[in-house]
Amino acid sequence: MTVRKWLCVPMMALLLLSACGGKGEQEAADLRDRYHDMDGCVMEAAVSCSQGDRAWQAELRCEYVPDGRTTVEVLSPETIAGVRAVLEGEELTLEYEDLCLNAGTLSSQSVSPMACLPRLMSALRDGWLLEENEERWNDVACRRLLVDQSGVQDGKIVSAVWLRLDDGTPLRGEISVDGENILTAEFTSFAFYDTIDQQGK
């Protein structure tokens, strides 16, 4: 079954890569280069969303392929485990009967929980860097990047991503719309394709 993308997952805005200067900003640019140049990655995260009295949480596994076939699979809760969303070009295909995992339109930009992990990767690759700083999250040294990835509609979408200083992989991500935190991802695993290939040799 094919569903129009705006029903479940928004089109990811392609924005210019931020021009950076200074030591800290150059380090942020170096971290982002690997995401911009990667062939793909595989990640798992606990994703939650909230707006008003609505809340949604799930464990998701995402295989992200820039400009290719990206899949997002629900690992839990058990009631919807196994549901897969496949993003390819302008189309979203759900590979589990006729169930759509859209948790409702969470903003004027139609940010969907199933789009959280691909959006964070898109922000790291092509978003406009607003600020960066070093800080600790759960006692892990990180570089926090704040990235603008607003779309063509009204509403400002800003993503914050905490990248580990030791290996540059994501620890946490947040997506805010018009100043309200809508989506949160706590990463439990992450691997670039080249890392997976090396481990498989």
FITI-757685 format. One record per residue (C-alpha): residue number from 1; residue in three letters; x, z, y. Coordinates in Angstrom, 3 decimals, m for minus. Last residue first. Layout:
# residues N
<atom><n>NUM</n><res>ala</res><east>X</east><up>Z</up><north>Y</north></atom>
...
END
This chain:
# residues 201
<atom><n>201</n><res>lys</res><east>35.313</east><up>7.106</up><north>m8.398</north></atom>
<atom><n>200</n><res>gly</res><east>31.894</east><up>8.649</up><north>m7.805</north></atom>
<atom><n>199</n><res>gln</res><east>33.187</east><up>11.175</up><north>m5.293</north></atom>
<atom><n>198</n><res>gln</res><east>34.680</east><up>8.367</up><north>m3.223</north></atom>
<atom><n>197</n><res>asp</res><east>31.405</east><up>6.446</up><north>m3.245</north></atom>
<atom><n>196</n><res>ile</res><east>29.449</east><up>9.546</up><north>m2.189</north></atom>
<atom><n>195</n><res>thr</res><east>31.840</east><up>10.106</up><north>0.732</north></atom>
<atom><n>194</n><res>asp</res><east>31.501</east><up>6.449</up><north>1.772</north></atom>
<atom><n>193</n><res>tyr</res><east>27.707</east><up>6.755</up><north>1.646</north></atom>
<atom><n>192</n><res>phe</res><east>27.762</east><up>9.736</up><north>4.014</north></atom>
<atom><n>191</n><res>ala</res><east>26.624</east><up>13.043</up><north>2.535</north></atom>
<atom><n>190</n><res>phe</res><east>24.275</east><up>15.797</up><north>3.692</north></atom>
<atom><n>189</n><res>ser</res><east>22.760</east><up>18.911</up><north>2.118</north></atom>
<atom><n>188</n><res>thr</res><east>20.579</east><up>21.867</up><north>3.156</north></atom>
<atom><n>187</n><res>phe</res><east>19.776</east><up>20.690</up><north>6.667</north></atom>
<atom><n>186</n><res>glu</res><east>17.346</east><up>22.833</up><north>8.689</north></atom>
<atom><n>185</n><res>ala</res><east>15.081</east><up>20.409</up><north>10.523</north></atom>
<atom><n>184</n><res>thr</res><east>12.757</east><up>21.324</up><north>13.403</north></atom>
<atom><n>183</n><res>leu</res><east>9.971</east><up>19.233</up><north>14.931</north></atom>
<atom><n>182</n><res>ile</res><east>7.731</east><up>19.763</up><north>17.964</north></atom>
<atom><n>181</n><res>asn</res><east>9.776</east><up>21.761</up><north>20.493</north></atom>
<atom><n>180</n><res>glu</res><east>7.909</east><up>21.338</up><north>23.780</north></atom>
<atom><n>179</n><res>gly</res><east>9.808</east><up>20.071</up><north>26.837</north></atom>
<atom><n>178</n><res>asp</res><east>7.912</east><up>16.791</up><north>27.145</north></atom>
<atom><n>177</n><res>val</res><east>8.465</east><up>16.105</up><north>23.452</north></atom>
<atom><n>176</n><res>ser</res><east>11.139</east><up>18.058</up><north>21.628</north></atom>
<atom><n>175</n><res>ile</res><east>12.987</east><up>17.169</up><north>18.428</north></atom>
<atom><n>174</n><res>glu</res><east>15.247</east><up>19.758</up><north>16.825</north></atom>
<atom><n>173</n><res>gly</res><east>18.114</east><up>19.429</up><north>14.379</north></atom>
<atom><n>172</n><res>arg</res><east>20.219</east><up>21.807</up><north>12.316</north></atom>
<atom><n>171</n><res>leu</res><east>23.394</east><up>21.774</up><north>10.243</north></atom>
<atom><n>170</n><res>pro</res><east>24.454</east><up>18.163</up><north>10.656</north></atom>
<atom><n>169</n><res>thr</res><east>27.797</east><up>16.924</up><north>9.281</north></atom>
<atom><n>168</n><res>gly</res><east>30.864</east><up>16.707</up><north>11.541</north></atom>
<atom><n>167</n><res>asp</res><east>33.309</east><up>18.069</up><north>8.933</north></atom>
<atom><n>166</n><res>asp</res><east>34.793</east><up>21.303</up><north>10.316</north></atom>
<atom><n>165</n><res>leu</res><east>32.974</east><up>21.355</up><north>13.658</north></atom>
<atom><n>164</n><res>arg</res><east>29.559</east><up>21.366</up><north>12.028</north></atom>
<atom><n>163</n><res>leu</res><east>27.074</east><up>19.244</up><north>13.950</north></atom>
<atom><n>162</n><res>trp</res><east>24.099</east><up>20.904</up><north>15.693</north></atom>
<atom><n>161</n><res>val</res><east>21.593</east><up>18.265</up><north>16.797</north></atom>
<atom><n>160</n><res>ala</res><east>19.220</east><up>18.460</up><north>19.761</north></atom>
<atom><n>159</n><res>ser</res><east>16.721</east><up>15.638</up><north>20.211</north></atom>
<atom><n>158</n><res>val</res><east>14.852</east><up>14.785</up><north>23.407</north></atom>
<atom><n>157</n><res>ile</res><east>11.654</east><up>12.743</up><north>23.589</north></atom>
<atom><n>156</n><res>lys</res><east>10.180</east><up>12.327</up><north>27.080</north></atom>
<atom><n>155</n><res>gly</res><east>6.576</east><up>11.215</up><north>27.387</north></atom>
<atom><n>154</n><res>asp</res><east>4.957</east><up>8.057</up><north>28.696</north></atom>
<atom><n>153</n><res>gln</res><east>5.361</east><up>5.063</up><north>26.407</north></atom>
<atom><n>152</n><res>val</res><east>8.491</east><up>2.936</up><north>26.040</north></atom>
<atom><n>151</n><res>gly</res><east>10.327</east><up>5.424</up><north>23.910</north></atom>
<atom><n>150</n><res>ser</res><east>12.431</east><up>8.456</up><north>24.767</north></atom>
<atom><n>149</n><res>gln</res><east>15.606</east><up>8.912</up><north>22.733</north></atom>
<atom><n>148</n><res>asp</res><east>17.485</east><up>11.421</up><north>24.904</north></atom>
<atom><n>147</n><res>val</res><east>20.269</east><up>13.328</up><north>23.156</north></atom>
<atom><n>146</n><res>leu</res><east>21.433</east><up>16.937</up><north>23.317</north></atom>
<atom><n>145</n><res>leu</res><east>24.522</east><up>17.453</up><north>21.173</north></atom>
<atom><n>144</n><res>arg</res><east>25.543</east><up>20.853</up><north>19.845</north></atom>
<atom><n>143</n><res>arg</res><east>29.057</east><up>21.100</up><north>18.454</north></atom>
<atom><n>142</n><res>cys</res><east>29.113</east><up>23.681</up><north>15.716</north></atom>
<atom><n>141</n><res>ala</res><east>30.929</east><up>26.768</up><north>14.437</north></atom>
<atom><n>140</n><res>val</res><east>28.785</east><up>28.373</up><north>11.741</north></atom>
<atom><n>139</n><res>asp</res><east>27.720</east><up>32.004</up><north>12.271</north></atom>
<atom><n>138</n><res>asn</res><east>24.043</east><up>31.164</up><north>11.831</north></atom>
<atom><n>137</n><res>trp</res><east>24.490</east><up>28.610</up><north>14.610</north></atom>
<atom><n>136</n><res>arg</res><east>27.651</east><up>28.951</up><north>16.664</north></atom>
<atom><n>135</n><res>glu</res><east>28.248</east><up>27.079</up><north>19.910</north></atom>
<atom><n>134</n><res>glu</res><east>30.302</east><up>24.228</up><north>21.294</north></atom>
<atom><n>133</n><res>asn</res><east>28.753</east><up>22.103</up><north>24.018</north></atom>
<atom><n>132</n><res>glu</res><east>27.232</east><up>18.713</up><north>24.652</north></atom>
<atom><n>131</n><res>glu</res><east>24.909</east><up>17.234</up><north>27.247</north></atom>
<atom><n>130</n><res>leu</res><east>22.597</east><up>14.305</up><north>27.959</north></atom>
<atom><n>129</n><res>leu</res><east>23.871</east><up>11.769</up><north>25.431</north></atom>
<atom><n>128</n><res>trp</res><east>21.643</east><up>8.685</up><north>25.387</north></atom>
<atom><n>127</n><res>gly</res><east>20.545</east><up>7.866</up><north>21.859</north></atom>
<atom><n>126</n><res>asp</res><east>22.119</east><up>5.211</up><north>19.624</north></atom>
<atom><n>125</n><res>arg</res><east>23.692</east><up>6.707</up><north>16.536</north></atom>
<atom><n>124</n><res>leu</res><east>23.034</east><up>10.424</up><north>16.865</north></atom>
<atom><n>123</n><res>ala</res><east>19.473</east><up>9.769</up><north>18.061</north></atom>
<atom><n>122</n><res>ser</res><east>18.844</east><up>7.316</up><north>15.219</north></atom>
<atom><n>121</n><res>met</res><east>20.027</east><up>9.932</up><north>12.725</north></atom>
<atom><n>120</n><res>leu</res><east>17.675</east><up>12.489</up><north>14.281</north></atom>
<atom><n>119</n><res>arg</res><east>14.834</east><up>9.974</up><north>14.178</north></atom>
<atom><n>118</n><res>pro</res><east>15.457</east><up>9.188</up><north>10.495</north></atom>
<atom><n>117</n><res>leu</res><east>15.254</east><up>12.939</up><north>9.734</north></atom>
<atom><n>116</n><res>cys</res><east>12.063</east><up>13.615</up><north>11.704</north></atom>
<atom><n>115</n><res>ala</res><east>10.085</east><up>10.490</up><north>10.776</north></atom>
<atom><n>114</n><res>met</res><east>8.074</east><up>12.196</up><north>8.031</north></atom>
<atom><n>113</n><res>pro</res><east>7.137</east><up>14.898</up><north>10.542</north></atom>
<atom><n>112</n><res>ser</res><east>5.578</east><up>12.195</up><north>12.770</north></atom>
<atom><n>111</n><res>val</res><east>6.244</east><up>11.643</up><north>16.472</north></atom>
<atom><n>110</n><res>ser</res><east>3.307</east><up>9.685</up><north>17.894</north></atom>
<atom><n>109</n><res>gln</res><east>5.008</east><up>9.131</up><north>21.286</north></atom>
<atom><n>108</n><res>ser</res><east>2.004</east><up>10.582</up><north>23.128</north></atom>
<atom><n>107</n><res>ser</res><east>2.595</east><up>13.644</up><north>21.012</north></atom>
<atom><n>106</n><res>leu</res><east>1.946</east><up>15.244</up><north>17.648</north></atom>
<atom><n>105</n><res>thr</res><east>m0.317</east><up>12.526</up><north>16.294</north></atom>
<atom><n>104</n><res>gly</res><east>m1.532</east><up>13.989</up><north>13.053</north></atom>
<atom><n>103</n><res>ala</res><east>0.313</east><up>15.309</up><north>10.032</north></atom>
<atom><n>102</n><res>asn</res><east>0.833</east><up>11.769</up><north>8.724</north></atom>
<atom><n>101</n><res>leu</res><east>1.502</east><up>12.104</up><north>5.039</north></atom>
<atom><n>100</n><res>cys</res><east>m0.743</east><up>9.262</up><north>3.931</north></atom>
<atom><n>99</n><res>leu</res><east>m2.117</east><up>9.443</up><north>0.391</north></atom>
<atom><n>98</n><res>asp</res><east>m3.268</east><up>6.156</up><north>m1.125</north></atom>
<atom><n>97</n><res>glu</res><east>m1.529</east><up>6.369</up><north>m4.517</north></atom>
<atom><n>96</n><res>tyr</res><east>2.036</east><up>7.528</up><north>m3.987</north></atom>
<atom><n>95</n><res>glu</res><east>4.561</east><up>4.987</up><north>m2.706</north></atom>
<atom><n>94</n><res>leu</res><east>3.719</east><up>4.930</up><north>0.987</north></atom>
<atom><n>93</n><res>thr</res><east>4.940</east><up>1.795</up><north>2.766</north></atom>
<atom><n>92</n><res>leu</res><east>5.875</east><up>1.825</up><north>6.452</north></atom>
<atom><n>91</n><res>glu</res><east>6.448</east><up>m1.526</up><north>8.143</north></atom>
<atom><n>90</n><res>glu</res><east>8.222</east><up>m2.589</up><north>11.328</north></atom>
<atom><n>89</n><res>gly</res><east>11.605</east><up>m3.110</up><north>9.693</north></atom>
<atom><n>88</n><res>glu</res><east>11.720</east><up>m1.143</up><north>6.478</north></atom>
<atom><n>87</n><res>leu</res><east>10.604</east><up>2.448</up><north>6.328</north></atom>
<atom><n>86</n><res>val</res><east>9.632</east><up>3.710</up><north>2.881</north></atom>
<atom><n>85</n><res>ala</res><east>7.611</east><up>6.916</up><north>2.682</north></atom>
<atom><n>84</n><res>arg</res><east>7.709</east><up>8.658</up><north>m0.658</north></atom>
<atom><n>83</n><res>val</res><east>5.303</east><up>11.201</up><north>m2.163</north></atom>
<atom><n>82</n><res>gly</res><east>7.002</east><up>12.972</up><north>m5.025</north></atom>
<atom><n>81</n><res>ala</res><east>5.937</east><up>16.462</up><north>m4.058</north></atom>
<atom><n>80</n><res>ile</res><east>2.543</east><up>16.566</up><north>m2.325</north></atom>
<atom><n>79</n><res>thr</res><east>0.926</east><up>19.588</up><north>m4.010</north></atom>
<atom><n>78</n><res>glu</res><east>4.330</east><up>20.915</up><north>m5.069</north></atom>
<atom><n>77</n><res>pro</res><east>5.361</east><up>21.767</up><north>m1.531</north></atom>
<atom><n>76</n><res>ser</res><east>8.039</east><up>20.452</up><north>m1.847</north></atom>
<atom><n>75</n><res>leu</res><east>10.464</east><up>17.619</up><north>m2.614</north></atom>
<atom><n>74</n><res>val</res><east>8.785</east><up>15.077</up><north>m0.323</north></atom>
<atom><n>73</n><res>glu</res><east>10.634</east><up>11.758</up><north>m0.200</north></atom>
<atom><n>72</n><res>val</res><east>11.842</east><up>9.806</up><north>2.839</north></atom>
<atom><n>71</n><res>thr</res><east>13.211</east><up>6.298</up><north>2.287</north></atom>
<atom><n>70</n><res>thr</res><east>15.106</east><up>4.020</up><north>4.654</north></atom>
<atom><n>69</n><res>arg</res><east>15.445</east><up>0.302</up><north>3.901</north></atom>
<atom><n>68</n><res>gly</res><east>17.702</east><up>m1.418</up><north>6.409</north></atom>
<atom><n>67</n><res>asp</res><east>18.634</east><up>m1.473</up><north>10.089</north></atom>
<atom><n>66</n><res>pro</res><east>20.611</east><up>1.740</up><north>9.528</north></atom>
<atom><n>65</n><res>val</res><east>20.097</east><up>3.009</up><north>5.967</north></atom>
<atom><n>64</n><res>tyr</res><east>18.883</east><up>6.600</up><north>5.650</north></atom>
<atom><n>63</n><res>glu</res><east>18.176</east><up>8.117</up><north>2.259</north></atom>
<atom><n>62</n><res>cys</res><east>16.001</east><up>11.106</up><north>3.059</north></atom>
<atom><n>61</n><res>arg</res><east>15.031</east><up>14.116</up><north>0.984</north></atom>
<atom><n>60</n><res>leu</res><east>12.375</east><up>16.390</up><north>2.427</north></atom>
<atom><n>59</n><res>glu</res><east>11.412</east><up>20.036</up><north>1.923</north></atom>
<atom><n>58</n><res>ala</res><east>8.104</east><up>20.598</up><north>3.664</north></atom>
<atom><n>57</n><res>gln</res><east>6.445</east><up>22.416</up><north>6.548</north></atom>
<atom><n>56</n><res>trp</res><east>3.367</east><up>21.767</up><north>8.665</north></atom>
<atom><n>55</n><res>ala</res><east>1.772</east><up>23.825</up><north>11.466</north></atom>
<atom><n>54</n><res>arg</res><east>m1.223</east><up>23.357</up><north>13.749</north></atom>
<atom><n>53</n><res>asp</res><east>m2.447</east><up>26.059</up><north>16.115</north></atom>
<atom><n>52</n><res>gly</res><east>m0.790</east><up>24.529</up><north>19.189</north></atom>
<atom><n>51</n><res>gln</res><east>1.860</east><up>22.128</up><north>18.010</north></atom>
<atom><n>50</n><res>ser</res><east>4.075</east><up>22.832</up><north>15.069</north></atom>
<atom><n>49</n><res>cys</res><east>6.459</east><up>20.958</up><north>12.852</north></atom>
<atom><n>48</n><res>ser</res><east>8.718</east><up>21.984</up><north>10.009</north></atom>
<atom><n>47</n><res>val</res><east>11.397</east><up>20.170</up><north>8.068</north></atom>
<atom><n>46</n><res>ala</res><east>13.526</east><up>21.841</up><north>5.406</north></atom>
<atom><n>45</n><res>ala</res><east>16.342</east><up>19.390</up><north>4.874</north></atom>
<atom><n>44</n><res>glu</res><east>17.945</east><up>17.019</up><north>2.386</north></atom>
<atom><n>43</n><res>met</res><east>20.343</east><up>14.217</up><north>3.231</north></atom>
<atom><n>42</n><res>val</res><east>21.673</east><up>10.883</up><north>2.028</north></atom>
<atom><n>41</n><res>cys</res><east>23.679</east><up>8.610</up><north>4.314</north></atom>
<atom><n>40</n><res>gly</res><east>24.074</east><up>4.990</up><north>5.341</north></atom>
<atom><n>39</n><res>asp</res><east>26.506</east><up>2.194</up><north>6.127</north></atom>
<atom><n>38</n><res>met</res><east>28.076</east><up>4.351</up><north>8.822</north></atom>
<atom><n>37</n><res>asp</res><east>29.446</east><up>2.959</up><north>12.092</north></atom>
<atom><n>36</n><res>his</res><east>27.116</east><up>4.720</up><north>14.557</north></atom>
<atom><n>35</n><res>tyr</res><east>27.138</east><up>7.900</up><north>12.523</north></atom>
<atom><n>34</n><res>arg</res><east>30.941</east><up>7.938</up><north>12.360</north></atom>
<atom><n>33</n><res>asp</res><east>31.166</east><up>7.153</up><north>16.060</north></atom>
<atom><n>32</n><res>arg</res><east>28.945</east><up>10.110</up><north>16.902</north></atom>
<atom><n>31</n><res>leu</res><east>31.669</east><up>12.638</up><north>16.112</north></atom>
<atom><n>30</n><res>asp</res><east>34.187</east><up>10.696</up><north>18.219</north></atom>
<atom><n>29</n><res>ala</res><east>31.714</east><up>10.575</up><north>21.105</north></atom>
<atom><n>28</n><res>ala</res><east>31.249</east><up>14.342</up><north>20.917</north></atom>
<atom><n>27</n><res>glu</res><east>35.038</east><up>14.798</up><north>20.951</north></atom>
<atom><n>26</n><res>gln</res><east>35.183</east><up>12.507</up><north>23.992</north></atom>
<atom><n>25</n><res>glu</res><east>32.501</east><up>14.607</up><north>25.670</north></atom>
<atom><n>24</n><res>gly</res><east>34.508</east><up>17.759</up><north>25.092</north></atom>
<atom><n>23</n><res>lys</res><east>37.763</east><up>16.208</up><north>26.352</north></atom>
<atom><n>22</n><res>gly</res><east>36.374</east><up>14.452</up><north>29.408</north></atom>
<atom><n>21</n><res>gly</res><east>34.371</east><up>11.231</up><north>29.588</north></atom>
<atom><n>20</n><res>cys</res><east>31.464</east><up>9.748</up><north>27.712</north></atom>
<atom><n>19</n><res>ala</res><east>29.345</east><up>6.627</up><north>28.030</north></atom>
<atom><n>18</n><res>ser</res><east>26.155</east><up>7.213</up><north>26.090</north></atom>
<atom><n>17</n><res>leu</res><east>25.131</east><up>4.733</up><north>23.445</north></atom>
<atom><n>16</n><res>leu</res><east>22.277</east><up>2.589</up><north>24.701</north></atom>
<atom><n>15</n><res>leu</res><east>18.807</east><up>3.173</up><north>23.313</north></atom>
<atom><n>14</n><res>leu</res><east>16.990</east><up>1.822</up><north>20.289</north></atom>
<atom><n>13</n><res>ala</res><east>13.678</east><up>3.680</up><north>20.085</north></atom>
<atom><n>12</n><res>met</res><east>12.514</east><up>4.471</up><north>16.574</north></atom>
<atom><n>11</n><res>met</res><east>9.104</east><up>2.948</up><north>15.903</north></atom>
<atom><n>10</n><res>pro</res><east>6.810</east><up>5.855</up><north>15.194</north></atom>
<atom><n>9</n><res>val</res><east>5.928</east><up>7.046</up><north>11.689</north></atom>
<atom><n>8</n><res>cys</res><east>2.515</east><up>7.642</up><north>10.269</north></atom>
<atom><n>7</n><res>leu</res><east>m0.213</east><up>5.545</up><north>11.861</north></atom>
<atom><n>6</n><res>trp</res><east>2.140</east><up>3.725</up><north>14.221</north></atom>
<atom><n>5</n><res>lys</res><east>3.867</east><up>2.097</up><north>11.262</north></atom>
<atom><n>4</n><res>arg</res><east>0.863</east><up>0.110</up><north>10.084</north></atom>
<atom><n>3</n><res>val</res><east>0.227</east><up>1.112</up><north>6.513</north></atom>
<atom><n>2</n><res>thr</res><east>1.276</east><up>m0.848</up><north>3.444</north></atom>
<atom><n>1</n><res>met</res><east>0.000</east><up>0.000</up><north>0.000</north></atom>
END
